[in-house]
Amino acid sequence: MGNEPAARPFLSLAIMMMLKDLATHLPGAGLVGSGEVEFNAIEYDSRRLRQGALFVAVPGFTVDGHNYLQQAIAAGAVALLVQADRRPKWAGLAVPCLAVPDTRAALAAAAAAFFGWPARRLTVIGVTGTDGKTSLSHLITHVLESAGERVGLISTAENRAAGRALADSGRFTTPQAPEVQSMLAEMVGAGCRRAVLEATSHGLAQHRLDGCEFDVAVMTNVTSDHIDFHRSQEEYLAAKGRLFQMLDTAVDKGIVKTAVLNVDDSAHRRFRSLTQARVATYGLDAPADVTAVDLRPDGWGVRFHLRTLAEEAEVRLGRPGTFNVANALAAAATCLALALELPSIVRGLESWPGAPGRMERVEEGQPFSVVVDFAHAPLSLRRVLTELRSHSRGRIIAVFGCIGEREVDRRYAMGQAAAELADYTYVTDDNPYSEDGDAIIAEIARGLREAGKKEGHDFAVVPDRREAIAQALAMAVDEDVVLLAGKGHEREVHLAGGSYECDDREVARRVLAELFPA
């Protein structure tokens, strides 16, 4: 056992480091035993240890890594990174120790040093906010790549270096620090000049992104989220704000540090106050450096006139909705800050294929629309349903559940949103994880009922997500829109007792092929 859920393995680079050399990179570190020991990996989960590793004992929320020091040594750890205030747990052990004030923070610094500070050889762009992080990260990456750049990406949906897939980070949008630094090192090895990272509030608060040496920090929007973890909106905002504070402490790479802020969101004022970096603004409503006017739908997309302080251009974006226009403005402001020319940026915006599982259509020749989206909170579900209403001359049939181990209130609120904006709803599994999936579904159904909807007439409860998708597609007729919400790019449903395969896109394709054979 270890102190965090096991993430999926990441590529191990052939590196060796002396314990005494690592100590020089960790402020306040005290060396106990020989510093001449060499280690070949950094590991924080004793279940994945291999011979020759440094084990970092991190106190978790339910499990303390210091309880597994003996197991780590037995599994092959040659040295330990421990917390000074846990001395009774590590004093007198058979291998050398580095004692530090905070092992979670030290894990990030140790990983960055071990992999040779790869972020110092990259222009690093961090994207934070409540909604739209994945889409914006992919959009920025695409615009840079379309301009001829070699780019690395770490996002909820995909990790890659110069177009080559990297390891899946499991449940974590922002992987743990050793995975982050390993991926950055792989990006450097692949010849990347830029790296785009989703910066989640969890990842920022838990120091997973320390050592990433950010050059540009970008915000999408900020609403209330993850209060189960952060305990208050103030803590949530403080976590997001760390990204902007980190601009001021990052190494100078000859690039002007820039905060890209959404002036339509009041949180931008707070983030502006946290950094001395140059500020670039974007927005649709308030005056901004980059803005858009004359928005008009264009098939499964939108046209608009993009304006900067110096230039303007007509843009046709291949994804609908004002939220995607806002992302396009954020991407444009980011790339302008990196000295790309506007015509190059426009070409990138117009050729963007979209992010996996974000407003992604499934087409198998059916006479109605099928859309897969990651919306898994009340506000994002409302936003997507509202947008789809403008693309439907028929009914909207929604399929969704609610993730477990998150705020309980969002379940009822999602039911209320569907009651208001969908014509028929299938309530099903999302990822209940350790919680009772049926209880989560019942709370969503309560939201529907209390909004006046009747089971069997306005909604159905179908726990197996694959079956719910099949029933929704069988119900749909010409000009309806079927929304499969909540899972997006994900390929499995995780239950308390196990999991089952379910990629909404692939399930939909299979069912549609049976309903509408070529």
N, C-alpha and C positions, 0 to 999 in steps of 0.2 A: 504493500500500500504506500501511498504518498500523500501529499497535501493538496493536490489539485486533480480534477478529472483528467485522464490521459488524453492528450491530443494525438493526432496521427503523426507518424514519424516524418521527420524532415531530412533532407539530404545532409549527410555528415561530411564536412570538409576535413581533409587530412591536415590537422593542426596540432601542435604540441606547445605547451606553455608551462613555464616554471611558476610555482606558487609564489615565490618571493617577487617575481615580476608582476604578477597580478596584484599583489598587495600595494604596489605603488600607484595603482589606478583607483583604489578604494579608500577614500578619506576616512580616517578614524579606524582603519583596520589594525587589529593586533594579531601578530603571528604567534601561534603556539605550536612548537615543534619545528622540524626542519622545513626551511623554505626551498630546499633543493629538489623537492618532489616535482616531477613533471606530470601533467594531466593532459588527456587527449580529447576531452569532451566536457561540457557543462550540463548537468542534469538536475532537475528539481523534483522528479518523480522517481522514487526508488524502484518502481515496477519496471522502469525502462533502463535502468543502469547497466552499463557494461564495464568490463575491466579497464581500469586506467582513468576513470572519470573523476571530476570534481562534483561532489554532491552539495547542492545548495538547499539548506533546510529553511523553508518558508512557512511561517505561521499562516494557516488558512482560516476560513470562516468556521469550519467544522473539524478540521484535522490539522495538526501541527507537524510539519516535516521533521522537527526535532525528535519526535517520537519514533522515527524510523532510521536513526543514525546507525545503529548496530546492523540492521538489515542492509543498509547502504554499503557498509564496509564489507559485509559478507558477500554482497553482490559484485564487489570489485572496485568500490570507491577508494581512491588513493589519498584523497584529501577532502576536507569538509569546509564549507562556508557557512558559518553559524552566527546566531544573533547573541550579542554579548549578554543580554539580560536572561538568556536561557542557559547560563553557565552550568548549573547542576546536571543538565542533560548531556553536555559534551565534554566536560572536564575529565581528563584522564583516559580518553579514548586512544586507541592504538595508532591512529593516523594523525598527521598534522591538521591544524585548524586555522582558519582565518576568522576572527571574531569581529563583527561589524555592528553598528547601531541598528541597522534595518536591512534584513536580508532580501526583502522584496526589491528595494531600491538598488541594493548591491548586485542583485541578479542581473539587472539591466546593464549596469556599468561593467560587470564582469564579462557578460556576453559580448558587449561592444568591443572591449579590449581583446578578448580571445579571438574574435573574427577580424581584428585589425582595423577597427573603426571604419567599416565600409561606407557609412553614411557621409563621411568626410570626402568621399570620392564621387558623390552623387548630388545632384540638385534634388532635394527632397520636398515634396508637396504633401501636406497633411490636410485631409478633408474631415470636418466634424459637423455635427448638427443632429437633429432628431430624425428628420426624414431626408431622403434623397442622397445620402452619402455614397451608396453603391453606384447609383446611376451617374452621379457627378464624377466619381473617381474613374469610372470607365470612360466617360465622355472626355475628360481631360487627357486620359491616356491615349484615346483614339485620335484626338486632335494633334497631340504631340507626335504620335506615330505617323499620322498622315503627312506631317511636315518633314518626315525623314528621320525623326529621332528614334533611338533605341531606348525603350522605356520598360521599367519594372512596375508591377502592380501588386498590391496586397489589399484584397477586398473581401467582403462577405461572400461574394459569388465565385471568386476566382483569384488565384495567385499565379503570376507568371513573370518571366524575365525575357525580354526581347522576343515575345511571342511564344516562348516555350513554357509549358505548364510547370509550376512548382507544387510543393506539397499542399494538400488540403489541410486547413487549420482546424478541422473538426467543428465543435460548437462555438469556437471563439471567432468573432469577426476580427478582432485584433488578437493575433496569436501571442503566446508568452514571449518574453524578451529573447531567449535563445533562438526560437524559431524566426522571429523578426530579423535578428542580426544575421542569422544563417542565410535567410532569403536575400537580404541586402548584399551579402557577400557574393551570393550566386549571381545577382544582378550585375555587380561589378565584373565578375568573371565572364559574363555574357556580353560585356561591352556596353552596358547601359550607361547613359549619361544622366537620366532622370529616373526618379522613383515616385510613385503616387501611392499614398497610404491612407486607408480609412482609419480615422482616429476616433475610436469610440470612447464614451465617458468611462466605461470600465477599464479600457486599456490605458487611458490617461491617468486615472486615479490610482491604478495598481502599478504604475511605473513601467508598463510593458513597452512604452515608446520612448523612454529615456535613452539618450544616446543616438537618437535618430537625426539630430542636427538639422532641424527643419529650416528651410529657406522661405517657403510660402505656406501660410496657414489660411484655410478657406472655410467659411461657415455656410451652411445651407439655411436652416431655420432652427429655432429652439422652441419646443413645446414641453409639456410635462411628460417625463418618461423615466423608467427605471428607478422609481421612488422606492421600490422594494430593496434596491441595492444602496442607493445614495441617501435614503431616509428623508430627504427634503429637496425642494426645488433649488434652494440655495446651494446645497452640496452638488447637485447635478450641474448647475451653472458653473460652479467653481471647477469641477472636473473638466468641462468643455473649455473653460478659460485657460487651463494649463497649456493647451496647444499654442495659444497666442503669447503667453509668457515665455515659452520655450524658444521663440524667435530671438529673444534678446540674449539668451545664453548660448545659442548655437555658434559653432565656429564660423569664421569669416571665410567664405569660398569665392569671394569676388563677385557675389550676387547680392543685389539689394534685397534685404529681407522685407517681405511684404505680407500684410494681412488683407485678405480679400473678404469684404464684409457685405452682408445683405442688409441694405438700409431700410427695407420693408419690414424687418424684424427688429423689435426694440432691443433685443440682446446685443445688437451690434455696438451699441454705445458702451456697454460693459466691456466687451472684448477690445474695443478701440483703446479703452483706458488702461489695459493690461500690458501694452507693448509700446516700445519706441519705434517700431518698424514703420516703414512706409505703408499707407493705407490706400487700397483701391476698392471702390465701392461699385455695387451693382444693385439694380432693383427695377421693378415695374411701376411702382406707385410714387415713391419719393425720388427727388432729384439724385442722380448717381453718375459716376464716371462712365458706366456702361449700362445702357437701358434699351428697351424695345417699345415700339409703337406699332399701331396698325396690325394687331394680331388678328388672324383669320384662319379658320379651319381649312385644311387642304387634304381631303381623304383621311388616311390614318397618319396624320401629321398636322403641322401648323406652319403658316407663313408669318413672318414679321419683319419689321424694319429695325435692324440693329444699329444703335448709335453709340459712338464713343465721343470723347471730348475733341477728337481730331478728325474722325472719319465716320462714314456710315455705309451700310450695305444691306441688301435684301437677302434674307435667309429662309430656306425651306427645311424645317426639321422633320425627320421621319417618325417622330413620336408625338402624340397629341398632348394637349393640356398646358395650362399656364405654368404648372410646376416644372414641366420640362423646358419651357422657355426660360424660366428662372435659372435652371441648371445650365442652359446654353449661355446665358449672360455670365454666370459665375465662371464657366470654363473659358469664355472669351477674356474676362478680366484677368484670370490666372495666366493665360498664355500671353496676353499683352504684357503682363508684368515680367514674363520670361523673354521678352523682346521678339516674339513672333509677329509677323506682319498680318494685318487684318485679312487680306485675301486668302492667305494660307489657313487662318483660323476658320473662315467661312467654309472653305472646302472641307475641312475636317468636320465641322458641325453638320453639313449637309450629307456627308457620307457615313455618318454614325449609324451602325446597325442596331443600336440599343444595348442595354445591359441585360444579361441573362435573367429571365424570370421577372423582368420589370416591364409592365405593359406590353408583354410579348404575345403576339397573336399565334394561334395554332390553326393552320390552314390545311385541310384535307378534302377540299371540294364541297364542304357542307354549305347549306344555304343560310347559315347564321354565323355570328362571330363568336369565337372562343378566345378569351384573353386570360393570360396567367400573370399575376402580380404578387409582389411580396407583402402587400398591405396586411399588417397583422396587429394594428392598433386602431382604436375608434376613429381618430382624425384621418389617418391614411386611408382607411376603408371608405369613409365618407367622401374623401377627395376623389378616389378612383370611381366610386359609384356615380358621383355627380358628373364626372367627365364622360363616363360611358353612356349616360343618359343622352348626351348630345350626339352620340354615334348610333343610337338605336331608334328604329321606328317600331320596334316590337317591345317585348318584355325584357327585363333584366333578371336573370336567374343567377343568384349568388351561391357559391359553395365556399364555406370557410369554417374554421374552428377558432381556438385561441390557445396560445402557447401556455404551458404550465410554468410554475416557478417565477412568475412575474406578477404584477399588480392584479389583484383579484377584481377590482372595479372595471377593468377594461372588458371583461367578458359580457357583463350586462350591457355596457355601453355599445359594444359591437352588435349585440342583438337589436338594440334600439336604432342604430344606424341603418341596419338592414331593413328593419320594419319601415323606416321612413323612405328609403331610397331604392330598395329592390322590390320586384314584383313577387318573386318566390325565392325562398332561401332553403338550402340544404345545410343543416348544422352537422358538423362532422369533426373528426380528429384533426388536430394540428400536432404539436409536440407536447403532450402533457408531461413528459419526463417522469418524475417521481410521483406526480399527483394523480388523483383519480380522474381519468379522462371523462367518464360519464358525469361526474359532478361539474366539470368545466362546461360540458355541453348543456347540462341542465340550466346553468346560469345564463348562458347565451339565449336559450329558449325562453327563460323567464323574461329577458329583455324584450323579446318578440311578443310574448303573450301580453305583457303589461302595456305594450303599445297598441293592443287591440288585434293582434294577429292570431289566427287559429291554426293549430297543428293539423295537417292534412289538407287544409285549404290554402294557407299562405306559406307554410313552411313544413319541412320534414326533418326528423332526426335520423341520421344514417351514420353511425359511428365509423364504420370502415370507409376511409376516404376514397379508396378506389371505387367502391360501390356507389358512393355519393356522386362522384364525377360521372359515372356511367348513367345513373338515373337522371342527372341534370341534363346531360347531352341527349338522352332519349326523349326528354320532355320538350326540348327546344324545337321551335319551328322557324320558318322563314322570317328573317330580319330581327330575331331575338339576339341578345348578347348573353353569353354565359361567362361569368367571372369566376375563375378559380383563384381564390385569394389566400394569402398567408404563408405559402411555402416557397413560391417563386422558383429559384434555382435548385432547391433542396431535393434530395433523392430518396429520403427515408422519413418515416414517421416514427418517432421515439416514444414508446410507452413505458410505463413503470416496469412491466415484465419483459421487455424486449423491444423489438422494432420490426417494421415491415417496409419493403421497398415501395416507394410511391413518388415518382417524378411526375408532377401534374401534367407536364407537357407530353411525356411519353404515354401516360395512361390515356390522355385525351386523344392522342394520335391513334392509338390502338383501338379505342372505342369508336372513333369516327370512321376508321377504315372498315370496321365491321358494319356500322350503320349505313355507310355510303361507299360500297365497294366500287372500285374503278371499272 
